Amino acid sequence: MNALELMQTRRSVRTFDGTPLRPEDAQRILEYAGQTANPYGLPITWKILDARAHGLSSPVIVGTDSYIAGKLRRAPGAEEAFGYAFEKVVLFALSLGVGTTWIAGTMNREAFERAMDLSDGEVMPCVSPLGYPASKMSLRESMMRKGVGADSRLPFAELFFDGGFDRALTPERAGALADALEAVRFAPSAVNKQPWRVVLCGGKAHFYEKRSKGFAPEGGWDLQKVDVGIALSHFELACAARGQAPAFVLADPGLPVPENVQYIATWAME
């Protein structure tokens, strides 16, 4: 599958079939992660962890003992960089038939941070299990997906804007970028809040974070910025699949923004 197909077909997997992660799959995933750069230029350290060896657990994961985690230094753009890179790793895992799901809170975080040798000044925003999907979801997983509306997304016009936040964007007006924006729309996010907003203006796609209630930054990092990093990744991947090569820019265009909305980054179409 190409990147567009991977983004369209991926779903979170929390119920695995109990087959241990094959060493060759673990090696390929770790090698890919190590080679995955991010537009912020921030290095990320990746490890695949054995839950039994490190005393790791998550109450929502069944049937695998393997996890992948990443850490990086706290810096401007760290959350976005992590989300951008980790989503590429997740999609690569899917291409190998390996299931994943983003986990930020439902885990024994202290044990994971010890296993990652997390030091002062570093952050480990999320982890993911790695394994082979079971033929059927557990009842808990089915209820979780239903509870957050995992398969639903906000309408195009609520996420994307034409020249400013006062005018909704239509797929017709988006033109050649409609597919890339649709890929953004179907990106995963914490409890499916979809905190990204995008304004198309003068050949540029300006990305913003619309912070949801109850998602105030904790522990020095902002989970919803990780989500916007995922959206940035989806946009670039979809553009690349269409032969487009956007340039990454950090330059706030100074557009008037609604309450609880802040500028993150821009993809400029070359």
C-alpha positions, 0 to 999 in steps of 0.5 A, spaced: 500 500 500 502 507 498 502 512 503 495 514 502 492 507 502 495 506 509 492 513 512 486 511 509 486 504 512 489 504 518 485 503 525 488 503 532 489 496 535 488 494 542 487 487 541 492 482 539 493 475 537 498 473 542 504 472 537 510 475 539 513 480 535 517 477 529 525 479 530 525 481 523 519 486 524 522 489 530 529 490 527 525 493 520 521 498 525 527 500 529 531 502 523 526 506 520 524 510 526 532 511 526 532 514 519 525 518 520 527 525 520 522 531 522 522 538 520 524 541 526 530 537 526 530 535 533 533 528 534 528 522 537 531 516 541 527 510 539 526 503 543 522 497 542 521 495 549 519 488 552 513 489 557 515 483 561 522 485 562 521 492 564 514 491 568 510 495 563 503 495 562 496 498 559 489 496 561 487 497 554 492 492 551 491 485 550 495 480 547 502 483 546 508 484 550 512 489 545 512 496 545 515 502 541 517 508 545 521 515 543 524 520 547 526 527 545 529 533 549 524 539 551 524 544 546 520 549 541 516 544 537 518 538 540 511 535 541 509 536 533 516 533 531 514 527 535 507 526 533 510 527 525 515 522 526 511 517 530 505 517 525 510 515 520 513 509 524 506 507 525 504 507 518 510 503 516 509 498 522 502 497 518 505 496 512 508 490 515 502 488 518 503 490 525 498 493 529 499 499 533 495 504 537 497 511 540 497 511 548 499 517 552 495 516 559 492 509 559 499 506 561 504 505 567 508 511 565 513 511 570 515 504 568 515 506 561 519 512 563 524 508 567 525 503 561 526 509 556 532 512 561 528 518 561 532 524 564 531 531 566 529 535 560 527 530 556 519 528 554 516 521 552 509 523 549 506 517 547 508 509 546 505 504 542 504 497 542 506 492 537 503 486 535 499 482 530 491 484 530 487 479 533 481 477 528 476 480 533 476 486 538 475 485 545 469 488 548 473 493 552 476 495 545 469 495 542 466 500 547 472 504 547 472 506 540 464 507 540 465 511 546 470 516 543 466 516 536 473 513 533 470 512 526 467 519 525 470 525 523 468 533 523 466 536 517 471 538 512 468 545 513 469 545 520 477 544 520 479 547 514 478 555 512 479 559 506 484 565 507 482 566 514 477 563 519 471 567 517 470 563 511 469 555 511 473 552 505 470 547 500 474 541 497 472 544 490 476 551 493 482 546 495 483 544 488 489 540 488 490 540 496 483 537 497 486 530 498 491 532 502 486 536 507 482 529 507 488 525 509 489 530 515 481 530 516 482 522 518 488 523 522 488 520 529 488 524 535 487 523 542 480 521 544 478 523 537 478 531 538 481 533 532 485 539 534 488 541 528 485 547 524 488 549 517 487 555 513 489 555 505 492 562 503 496 564 498 499 557 496 500 556 503 497 551 508 497 554 515 496 549 521 493 551 528 492 548 534 485 549 537 485 546 544 480 542 547 477 543 554 480 539 559 487 538 555 491 544 558 498 542 558 501 538 563 508 536 565 511 541 561 508 538 554 502 539 550 498 532 547 494 536 542 500 539 539 502 532 538 496 531 534 497 537 530 504 534 528 500 527 526 496 532 521 502 535 519 505 528 517 499 526 513 499 533 509 506 532 507 505 524 506 499 525 501 502 531 498 508 527 496 503 521 494 501 526 488 508 528 486 507 535 490 513 537 495 511 542 500 516 546 504 516 547 511 515 554 514 515 557 521 512 564 520 506 566 523 502 569 518 498 574 523 491 572 521 486 573 526 484 567 530 478 565 534 479 563 542 483 557 544 487 557 537 494 558 536 499 558 530 503 552 529 507 551 522 506 552 515 506 547 509 508 552 503 507 549 496 513 550 491 
